[in-house]
Amino acid sequence: MASVSIVGGGVIGLSIAYECRKRGFEVTVIESGVCGGQASGAAAGMLAPYSEITEDPDDFFKLCQRSLNLYPDWVEHIMQSSNESFEFSNCGSLYAIFHEADLLSLEAKKRWQSEYGIQSYLLSGDEAREKEPLLSDDVYAALWCPAESHIYAPGYVKALIQACRNAGVSIIEHAGEAELVDGEPHLVSTDKGLIKGDFIVLATGAWSQNWEKGLNCSLPVFPIRGQICAYDGPSLSHIVFTSQGYFVGKENGTLIAGASEDIAGFNTSVTEHGINRLESWSKKVLPDLREERPFHKWAGLRPASQDGFPIIGKVIEKPSILIASGHYRNGILLSPVTAEIIANEIEEMPQEIPIESFRPERFQFV
Ligand SMILES: Cc1cc2nc3c(=O)[nH]c(=O)nc-3n(C[C@H](O)[C@H](O)[C@H](O)COP(=O)(O)OP(=O)(O)OC[C@H]3O[C@@H](n4cnc5c(N)ncnc54)[C@H](O)[C@@H]3O)c2cc1C
């Protein structure tokens, strides 16, 4: 049986591990700390490509849409294999605007969405408040998109870990910073010894630029900190998007408000400024939060690539090594499709969607 060793135990590495194991590979995950301990455990868990993507659809849109479509079956498999359940809510979203001038962009968005068969509905402020009574009277209009959903990210990660273990994936945590061994494209060195793999997948999120030297190629991935907080209620029945933040109600009674986009290196602490900004915007969108303070604040590092697209595929000069990184704001959403693409690459199977725009070699060699 061929073997696949995956460096990085976030949602991307774990999803690839699960998919490769399902396809019959012997799989090892190598994680420097604990699986899900970085961006994946910090995420709001929205599966919301239609609200996130404002421009006309491109290959990235197709990637997101494919993943959203894969989600229901994927979740069912993960729940069955792990014997654990986690929140997966098909609640839909409302993209709220506050000024008449923003109506044009909302209308344009609705137009391209309907061209691509996505149902969305333009609502007046009053119609939006009928759907979501907590919305401020200042909301002028909203785009309602019933197809968007969210999951509880920490529960998803926990189930993925268990699903991988139950399926026979070997997970090595606290392995230190894994490194490629010079001149050995099938070996990774870790604090727990050398790990072999017929294929090595590098799924190391915001830390992916560290591989540039070993691979002798450019991997421009940068950490973008997201600060985020949670209130103890009130509850929302839709994801609420706005130009400056989003709100997601979870079934455990918390209301998540996110998220900043800061450049702070690899620092994952929250700042007063970052959380204050979220708090004051929360009060504007949901006036019921005026007297509330968040009970929990945290931050994670989104892996942002230079062109904003994820980096997925074989390293052309070293085809036993594959990259799966740069998922930026959508790594939770993109986890099933990334697993599918990487497993297809390894098996040399045709892809379901165009992936040329995501190949690592689009960046210049160093
Ligand atoms: C505040 C916030 C909110 C977000 N909300 C959403 C959302 O609503 N929807 C959505 O789709 N996405 C969201 N995201 C983005 C999403 O969380 C990320 O895109 C996704 O988690 C990236 O997954 P990953 O596995 O690539 O990275 P990570 O989860 O960061 O995992 C990478 C792992 O690699 C390990 N690692 C790194 N280098 C090495 C090494 N040399 N050796 C061994 N291990 C190594 C790290 O320890 C880490 O555990 C959000 C992110 C943040 C921060």
The ligand as a Tripos MOL2 file, in Angstrom:
@<TRIPOS>MOLECULE
LIG
   53    58     1     0     0
SMALL
NO_CHARGES

@<TRIPOS>ATOM
      1 C1        -10.8740   34.3360   13.2260 C.3       1 LIG1
      2 C2        -10.9760   33.4190   12.0460 C.ar      1 LIG1
      3 C3        -12.2280   33.1360   11.5200 C.ar      1 LIG1
      4 C4        -12.3430   32.2800   10.4200 C.ar      1 LIG1
      5 N1        -13.5860   31.9740    9.9610 N.ar      1 LIG1
      6 C5        -13.7230   31.1180    8.9110 C.ar      1 LIG1
      7 C6        -14.9930   30.7480    8.4470 C.ar      1 LIG1
      8 O1        -16.0070   31.1900    8.9860 O.2       1 LIG1
      9 N2        -15.0800   29.8910    7.3960 N.ar      1 LIG1
     10 C7        -13.9720   29.3770    6.7850 C.ar      1 LIG1
     11 O2        -14.1210   28.6140    5.8270 O.2       1 LIG1
     12 N3        -12.7290   29.7080    7.2140 N.ar      1 LIG1
     13 C8        -12.5840   30.5590    8.2490 C.ar      1 LIG1
     14 N4        -11.3440   30.9240    8.6830 N.ar      1 LIG1
     15 C9        -10.1640   30.4620    7.9300 C.3       1 LIG1
     16 C10        -9.7910   29.0580    8.3180 C.3       1 LIG1
     17 O3         -9.7460   28.9430    9.7160 O.3       1 LIG1
     18 C11        -8.4320   28.6920    7.7120 C.3       1 LIG1
     19 O4         -8.4120   28.9680    6.3370 O.3       1 LIG1
     20 C12        -8.1420   27.2120    7.9130 C.3       1 LIG1
     21 O5         -8.2820   26.8520    9.2580 O.3       1 LIG1
     22 C13        -6.7400   26.8590    7.4390 C.3       1 LIG1
     23 O6         -6.5300   25.5140    7.7700 O.3       1 LIG1
     24 P1         -5.0860   24.8930    7.7160 P.3       1 LIG1
     25 O7         -5.2210   23.4640    8.0980 O.co2     1 LIG1
     26 O8         -4.4440   25.2320    6.4180 O.co2     1 LIG1
     27 O9         -4.2600   25.7300    8.8030 O.3       1 LIG1
     28 P2         -4.1240   25.5610   10.3870 P.3       1 LIG1
     29 O10        -5.3950   25.2390   11.0430 O.co2     1 LIG1
     30 O11        -3.3910   26.7570   10.8760 O.co2     1 LIG1
     31 O12        -3.2180   24.2720   10.5040 O.3       1 LIG1
     32 C14        -1.8780   24.2450   10.0960 C.3       1 LIG1
     33 C15        -1.1670   23.3250   11.0860 C.3       1 LIG1
     34 O13         0.1570   23.0770   10.6360 O.3       1 LIG1
     35 C16         0.9870   22.9670   11.7720 C.3       1 LIG1
     36 N5          2.3660   23.2010   11.3270 N.ar      1 LIG1
     37 C17         2.8770   24.3130   10.7610 C.ar      1 LIG1
     38 N6          4.1740   24.1080   10.4190 N.ar      1 LIG1
     39 C18         4.4720   22.8460   10.8060 C.ar      1 LIG1
     40 C19         5.6550   22.0630   10.7340 C.ar      1 LIG1
     41 N7          6.7830   22.5140   10.1570 N.pl3     1 LIG1
     42 N8          5.5990   20.8090   11.2380 N.ar      1 LIG1
     43 C20         4.4890   20.3010   11.7950 C.ar      1 LIG1
     44 N9          3.3370   21.0110   11.8780 N.ar      1 LIG1
     45 C21         3.3270   22.2560   11.3830 C.ar      1 LIG1
     46 C22         0.4600   24.0600   12.7130 C.3       1 LIG1
     47 O14         0.8260   23.7830   14.0420 O.3       1 LIG1
     48 C23        -1.0390   23.9670   12.4720 C.3       1 LIG1
     49 O15        -1.6950   23.1320   13.4150 O.3       1 LIG1
     50 C24       -11.1900   31.7290    9.8060 C.ar      1 LIG1
     51 C25        -9.9370   32.0070   10.3530 C.ar      1 LIG1
     52 C26        -9.8290   32.8380   11.4660 C.ar      1 LIG1
     53 C27        -8.4830   33.0860   12.0510 C.3       1 LIG1
@<TRIPOS>BOND
     1     1     2 1
     2     2     3 ar
     3     2    52 ar
     4     3     4 ar
     5     4     5 ar
     6     4    50 ar
     7     5     6 ar
     8     6     7 ar
     9     6    13 1
    10     7     8 2
    11     7     9 ar
    12     9    10 ar
    13    10    11 2
    14    10    12 ar
    15    12    13 ar
    16    13    14 ar
    17    14    15 1
    18    14    50 ar
    19    15    16 1
    20    16    17 1
    21    16    18 1
    22    18    19 1
    23    18    20 1
    24    20    21 1
    25    20    22 1
    26    22    23 1
    27    23    24 1
    28    24    25 2
    29    24    26 1
    30    24    27 1
    31    27    28 1
    32    28    29 2
    33    28    30 1
    34    28    31 1
    35    31    32 1
    36    32    33 1
    37    33    34 1
    38    33    48 1
    39    34    35 1
    40    35    36 1
    41    35    46 1
    42    36    37 ar
    43    36    45 ar
    44    37    38 ar
    45    38    39 ar
    46    39    40 ar
    47    39    45 ar
    48    40    41 1
    49    40    42 ar
    50    42    43 ar
    51    43    44 ar
    52    44    45 ar
    53    46    47 1
    54    46    48 1
    55    48    49 1
    56    50    51 ar
    57    51    52 ar
    58    52    53 1
@<TRIPOS>SUBSTRUCTURE
     1 LIG1         1 GROUP 0 **** ****
